[in-house]
Amino acid sequence: VLIQQTTKWLLKLWTSALQGKTIQFPLSTANFLSETDEILNQRFSVTCFANFTAIRSVHCYAHYTTFISDIVAYYRWLTCYLLKLTYDKQVSLRKQESSTFFVNNSNQVYFSKSLATVYFLHYVVQTANEVISCVTDYSSKEVLLKLLSLFGVWNLRKYAHYFYQGNYTNDPNFGHYIE
């Protein structure tokens, strides 16, 4: 039921985004959907494994950051892509079938589970990163960021085929980097 409700909610937001409406929520969980065109036009641009996993020191306020922001961007692209696929499939099914029940059930078979799961994973990575940014102990923060990046990339590997299917990348190294 959660997957179905999440998908319905995301599809409503997608329709609003397609109409050019700004999407804003207090927790900023889906605000990125206002930028779907820009997100779907992004492409993978990492040229070596060291850059893919690089931890970059930011001397401003002694904060350290990893490629967590890149992982969040991957999840955003994937969420938008799966939303587009789900929406397109739903429109196609509606043209063929008059029963809303049939359309919703059939659409769930295709992309709804992946869409809801990817959106949830995006939320987890984004929120955990925000919480970790408040940690003041450098050594604890470093460990937490490494664990979060491992969690984020490990879960992305299940969806690597969508990145190729959606032309986010044609670089064979992308799949290798995730593995």
Helices and strands as residue ranges (DSSP letters): H 2-18, G 31-35, H 36-40, H 49-52, E 56-57, G 60-62, E 64-65, H 68-96, H 100-107, I 108-112, H 113-132, H 138-156, G 157-159, H 160-165, H 172-178
